[in-house]
Amino acid sequence: MDRDDSRPLTRDLAPFGVRMPPELKARIHAAAEANNRSMNAEIVARLEVSFDEATLRDSEQFAQEAVYRALDMLREAGALDMDKMGSVLKRGRRNALSNDKG
């Protein structure tokens, strides 16, 4: 099996002890077995995902704020009909909610 050269060698990583409730340790152990990983690899993978998700949330919030700023600029310039904009936004929200459930 080829090693991913972007990852440091285990011998180059400082150990980091973590105290956790036995129930959580059991859940991590079960997840690690299900994913065919060591417990350490499972913990690292889950931490990496949590940071990726936080970055995604920050990006989504930035995009949403940019859209609102653009809408405000258009409204102030008289380029938007507020009644039409409200119905479009409601329709978009309904579509987004139905896509999330699907």
C-alpha positions as CSV (number, residue, x, y, z in Angstrom):
1,M,0.0,0.0,0.0
2,D,1.4,3.4,-1.0
3,R,1.8,6.0,1.7
4,D,0.2,9.5,1.3
5,D,3.3,11.7,1.3
6,S,1.2,14.7,2.4
7,R,0.6,13.2,5.8
8,P,3.4,13.2,8.4
9,L,4.9,9.9,9.6
10,T,3.4,8.7,12.9
11,R,6.9,8.9,14.5
12,D,6.9,12.7,13.8
13,L,3.6,13.3,15.6
14,A,3.5,14.3,19.2
15,P,1.2,12.1,21.3
16,F,-1.8,13.8,22.8
17,G,-3.7,12.2,25.7
18,V,-7.4,12.8,25.9
19,R,-9.7,12.0,28.8
20,M,-13.2,11.0,27.8
21,P,-16.3,9.3,29.3
22,P,-16.3,5.5,28.7
23,E,-19.5,5.7,26.7
24,L,-17.9,8.1,24.2
25,K,-14.8,5.9,24.0
26,A,-17.0,2.9,23.2
27,R,-18.8,4.9,20.5
28,I,-15.5,5.9,18.9
29,H,-14.2,2.3,19.1
30,A,-17.4,1.0,17.4
31,A,-17.1,3.7,14.7
32,A,-13.4,3.0,14.2
33,E,-14.1,-0.7,13.7
34,A,-17.0,0.0,11.3
35,N,-14.7,2.3,9.2
36,N,-11.8,-0.1,9.4
37,R,-9.6,2.5,11.2
38,S,-7.7,2.7,14.5
39,M,-9.4,4.8,17.2
40,N,-6.7,7.5,16.7
41,A,-7.4,7.6,13.0
42,E,-11.2,7.8,13.7
43,I,-10.7,10.7,16.1
44,V,-8.5,12.6,13.7
45,A,-10.8,12.0,10.8
46,R,-13.8,13.3,12.8
47,L,-11.9,16.4,14.0
48,E,-10.9,17.2,10.4
49,V,-14.5,17.0,9.2
50,S,-15.6,19.2,12.1
51,F,-13.2,21.9,10.9
52,D,-14.2,21.5,7.3
53,E,-17.9,21.9,8.3
54,A,-17.1,25.1,10.3
55,T,-15.3,26.5,7.2
56,L,-18.3,25.6,5.1
57,R,-20.7,27.3,7.5
58,D,-18.5,30.5,7.5
59,S,-18.5,30.5,3.7
60,E,-22.3,30.0,3.6
61,Q,-22.8,32.9,6.0
62,F,-20.4,35.1,4.0
63,A,-22.4,34.3,0.8
64,Q,-25.7,35.0,2.4
65,E,-24.5,38.4,3.8
66,A,-23.2,39.3,0.3
67,V,-26.6,38.5,-1.2
68,Y,-28.4,40.6,1.3
69,R,-26.0,43.5,0.7
70,A,-26.5,43.3,-3.0
71,L,-30.3,43.2,-2.5
72,D,-30.1,46.2,-0.3
73,M,-28.1,48.1,-2.9
74,L,-30.6,47.2,-5.6
75,R,-33.6,48.2,-3.4
76,E,-32.0,51.5,-2.6
77,A,-31.4,52.2,-6.3
78,G,-35.1,51.5,-6.9
79,A,-34.3,48.4,-9.0
80,L,-36.4,46.0,-6.9
81,D,-40.1,45.7,-6.3
82,M,-40.2,44.8,-2.6
83,D,-43.5,42.8,-3.0
84,K,-42.1,40.7,-5.8
85,M,-38.8,40.2,-4.0
86,G,-40.7,38.9,-0.9
87,S,-42.6,36.4,-2.9
88,V,-39.5,35.2,-4.7
89,L,-37.6,34.8,-1.5
90,K,-40.5,32.8,0.1
91,R,-40.6,30.5,-2.9
92,G,-36.9,30.0,-2.8
93,R,-37.0,29.2,0.9
94,R,-39.8,26.6,0.3
95,N,-37.8,25.0,-2.5
96,A,-34.6,24.9,-0.3
97,L,-36.6,23.3,2.6
98,S,-38.1,20.7,0.3
99,N,-34.7,19.9,-1.1
100,D,-33.2,19.5,2.4
101,K,-35.9,16.9,3.2
102,G,-35.4,15.0,0.0
